[in-house]
Amino acid sequence: FLFYSIIHGHNFEEFSEWYKIVKADVDGYSVKSMTNSPLMTAVDCSWAYENLDCPIHFLGVGKLSRSIIPIYFGQYYKKPISFDSSTFTVGSQYRRYTLPFIPRMDLRFLSEEKRCDSVDFCYCPVCTEITKNHLEGDLYGEDGTRAGNIFNLHNFFVMRQLVDFFWRFRENRPVVDEAVGKIFNHQLAEKVKLGMDFID
């Protein structure tokens, strides 16, 4: 396994201070922002670019809007980059099922107005194996775990496809900008683009 030190901060100065404290002979560093904005994630990337020359892991990146930033940063930083996110677990927490063809929309199976009892419209490897019997019983229940975990796996697959798409096109800014504009609402899309501008 690899051993990484963790660097926290709100800004360049705090990141640098933490780096002095945790600097060691390690395989790489994990960087953690104290805020959840795409622009702050871009600040993390910029600090790493100026101060590190080793593998980086971005902790708790979360939603796709922030995940795009370290992906985009990967065209400039030539060492391995990774990040983690538990966003897909909204499947078990809230029975949220991300629509594969409209990523900013989801079905919420605990909600009467978005009620649905089948996922036969999705062709991901998770949903193609699901029958109505898999979901019956605990699909709408607060304490059932099977349906929630199935949704987690589906959501993970959808998010992974989107991450792979952005990784593939990270050096083609017009394609990234167009995808960002279609996936996110206007305000969030502008924040993501601002984060990429900061990195550029």
C-alpha positions in Angstrom: 0.0 0.0 0.0 1.0 3.7 -0.3 1.5 6.0 2.7 0.3 9.6 2.2 0.4 12.5 4.6 -2.6 14.7 4.9 -2.6 18.5 4.3 -5.6 20.6 5.3 -6.3 24.3 4.8 -8.6 27.2 3.7 -5.9 29.0 1.7 -2.3 28.9 0.4 -0.9 29.9 3.8 -2.7 27.3 5.8 -1.8 24.6 3.3 1.9 25.6 3.5 1.8 25.6 7.3 0.3 22.1 7.4 2.8 21.0 4.8 5.7 22.1 7.0 4.2 20.1 9.9 3.4 16.8 8.1 6.3 16.8 5.5 7.9 13.4 5.6 9.4 10.7 3.4 6.0 9.4 2.1 4.6 8.1 -1.1 2.4 11.2 -1.7 0.1 13.7 -0.1 -3.6 13.9 0.4 -5.1 17.4 0.2 -8.3 18.4 1.9 -10.2 21.7 1.4 -12.3 23.0 4.2 -14.9 24.3 1.8 -17.0 22.6 -0.9 -16.7 24.9 -3.9 -15.2 24.1 -7.3 -13.1 27.3 -6.9 -11.6 26.2 -3.6 -10.8 22.8 -5.2 -8.9 24.7 -7.9 -7.0 26.6 -5.1 -6.0 23.1 -3.7 -4.8 22.1 -7.2 -2.8 25.3 -7.7 -1.1 25.0 -4.3 -0.2 21.4 -5.1 1.2 22.4 -8.4 3.5 24.9 -6.9 4.6 22.8 -3.9 4.4 19.1 -4.6 6.1 16.8 -7.1 4.6 13.4 -6.1 1.3 11.6 -6.3 -1.7 13.5 -4.9 -5.0 12.4 -3.5 -7.9 14.9 -3.1 -9.9 13.9 0.0 -13.7 14.1 0.0 -14.1 15.8 -3.3 -17.8 15.0 -3.3 -20.1 15.9 -6.2 -19.2 15.8 -9.8 -19.0 19.6 -10.0 -15.9 19.4 -7.8 -14.5 16.2 -9.2 -14.1 17.8 -12.6 -11.5 20.2 -11.2 -8.8 17.7 -10.2 -9.6 15.8 -13.4 -9.0 19.0 -15.5 -5.9 19.7 -13.4 -4.5 16.3 -14.5 -3.4 17.8 -17.8 -0.9 20.0 -16.1 0.2 17.9 -13.1 2.2 14.9 -14.4 2.3 12.8 -11.3 -0.6 10.4 -10.4 -3.8 12.1 -9.2 -6.7 10.5 -7.4 -9.8 11.6 -5.4 -12.6 10.1 -3.5 -16.3 10.8 -3.2 -19.2 9.2 -1.3 -21.8 11.1 -3.3 -23.1 7.9 -4.8 -24.3 6.8 -1.4 -27.4 9.0 -1.6 -28.9 5.8 -3.0 -29.0 4.2 0.5 -29.4 7.4 2.4 -32.3 8.9 0.5 -33.2 6.3 -2.2 -31.9 8.7 -4.8 -31.4 7.1 -8.2 -29.3 9.2 -10.6 -30.8 9.1 -14.1 -28.0 7.9 -16.5 -29.2 10.1 -19.4 -30.0 13.3 -17.3 -27.3 13.3 -14.5 -28.7 16.4 -12.8 -32.0 14.7 -12.3 -32.8 11.8 -10.0 -35.7 9.7 -8.9 -36.3 9.7 -5.2 -38.0 6.5 -4.3 -39.2 7.7 -0.9 -41.1 10.5 -2.6 -44.7 10.1 -3.8 -44.4 12.5 -6.7 -41.3 10.7 -8.2 -42.5 7.2 -7.3 -41.3 4.5 -9.6 -41.3 0.7 -9.1 -38.9 -0.4 -11.8 -35.5 0.6 -13.3 -35.9 -1.3 -16.5 -35.1 1.9 -18.6 -31.4 1.7 -17.5 -28.9 -0.6 -19.2 -26.0 -0.3 -16.8 -24.6 -3.7 -15.5 -26.4 -3.2 -12.2 -29.9 -2.4 -13.4 -29.9 -5.0 -16.2 -29.6 -7.7 -13.4 -32.4 -6.2 -11.3 -35.9 -7.7 -11.3 -38.9 -6.2 -9.6 -38.5 -8.8 -6.9 -35.2 -7.3 -5.9 -36.8 -4.0 -5.2 -40.1 -5.0 -3.7 -40.6 -4.9 0.0 -37.9 -2.3 1.0 -37.9 0.0 -2.0 -40.0 2.6 -0.3 -39.3 1.6 3.3 -37.1 3.6 5.6 -35.2 0.7 7.0 -34.7 -1.6 4.0 -31.1 -1.8 2.8 -31.2 -3.9 -0.4 -32.8 -1.3 -2.7 -30.6 1.5 -1.3 -27.4 -0.5 -1.9 -28.5 -1.4 -5.4 -29.0 2.3 -6.1 -25.6 3.0 -4.6 -24.0 0.6 -7.1 -26.0 2.2 -10.0 -25.1 5.7 -8.9 -21.5 4.8 -8.6 -21.5 3.3 -12.2 -23.2 6.5 -13.6 -20.7 8.8 -11.7 -17.8 6.6 -12.9 -18.9 7.0 -16.5 -19.1 10.8 -16.2 -15.6 10.9 -14.5 -14.2 8.7 -17.3 -15.7 11.0 -19.9 -14.2 14.2 -18.3 -10.8 12.4 -17.9 -10.8 11.5 -21.6 -11.6 15.0 -22.7 -9.8 17.0 -20.0 -7.5 18.6 -22.5 -10.3 19.7 -24.8 -11.7 22.7 -23.0 -14.6 23.4 -25.5 -16.0 19.9 -25.0 -15.6 20.1 -21.2 -17.3 23.5 -21.2 -20.2 22.3 -23.3 -20.7 19.2 -21.1 -20.5 21.3 -17.9 -23.1 23.6 -19.3 -25.5 20.8 -20.1 -25.0 18.8 -16.9 -25.2 21.6 -14.3 -27.5 24.6 -13.8 -26.1 27.9 -15.1 -24.9 29.2 -11.8 -23.0 26.0 -10.9 -21.7 25.6 -14.4 -20.1 29.0 -14.2 -18.5 28.1 -10.9 -17.0 25.0 -12.4 -15.7 27.0 -15.4 -14.2 29.6 -13.1 -12.4 26.8 -11.3 -10.9 25.6 -14.5 -10.0 29.2 -15.5 -8.1 29.5 -12.2 -6.1 26.4 -13.0 -5.4 27.6 -16.6 
